[in-house]
Amino acid sequence: MRDATLKQMRQHIIRSHIINRFSNRYTGIATMKPVYYILAMIVSVIPACKKEGNEASAAGRVPITISTPGDEAGYLYIDGRYTGVMAPGTVQLTAGNHTLGVALKNSEIYLKKAITATAQTAVSFTAADKPALKTWKALWIGLYETRGNSGTGDCSTHFSTADLDAGYQFFTWSLREHVEKYAYGTMKWEVERRDITVPVTLTKGSIGYTVEPASVAALVPQIQPGIYDCVFVFWREKEGSCNFQSNYFGLAWTNPMAEPMKTGYVTIKFNPGDDITATINQYKTNDPGVWIHEWLHTVGENYYQHQGLHLPEKAGGLAVHAAEMYGYSSPWMQWYRDFMSGRVPNASGQPAYLGIGPEGLLGCTVREMASGSCGQRGP
Ligand SMILES: [Zn+2]
């Protein structure tokens, strides 16, 4: 299955369109209306355990006292799932082996320990409990010339090296400020950049003008399964009378393992206006999520679901677009954080929280899965 998804944010409205690869027609359109923001802060203090005797309670649960470096507050995960409570504190666990994790709130670092819970176990997290992070590999490609048949005939849009540098900085800024922080240090992105100097020809379909994966892969032989986790392509929408406007900002292919390149694929169709730096700064201030939004489509629609993780339900066919369904609001940054860290409250049942989570992010990356160097099951 190959779905192209596209996104446009107009104030509080997201429209999502899904293209079916076989029919190349819209198979679903969802327009989400604004909802009132629901403050979903989980800052409950763990109550002191009820004294049911100093040893294990009748249910076989034992009190575990957890401390953190400098008593910093952190979101507590047990066996990969967010608990809804904060550390430091005391929790009741079934006796036996568990993996405890704490995502430190201020320093944005995930710590984990394997423990054997017995009565009165005290667990002290230290900086040494930071697990080895996973390296994710991005290929960023700026297009110098993008060519297509617009309303006024064949034409091209162009980016200068300085323009592409600005787009690249926008991208790496988002990796550092959003993706890596929301992963609590469990992932680190290595970025390779290979701008394309020859004209890249647009494909025109019902979605509008797109830079297809095959068009890019034909020009960049380095794109092969197992090399990159995601390819990001940045191209210019509009220049003078040459206009490739379509009803989207970014596009993501949502099932990387089903693609020939077995790699996430994202394009950002950017309209720089009169001043690309000013335009990017506007996005950074008002609506900074385009890169993380599109990247999340590549792993949040099929990839982690196929590994058995519990992600949010889909809205209009897409989990990343379910923000309002779960009570989040524009510009969605808290949604992306909770989506990545497995802390989206699930009012409808079990599990209590949804999303990828630090343990999911410590698992196989897309390129590891593609190269078969990964023990977990694929799609
Ligand atoms: Zn989207």
Residues whose N, C-alpha, C, O or C-beta is under 5 A from the ligand:
A	BS01	ZN	T5 L6 K7
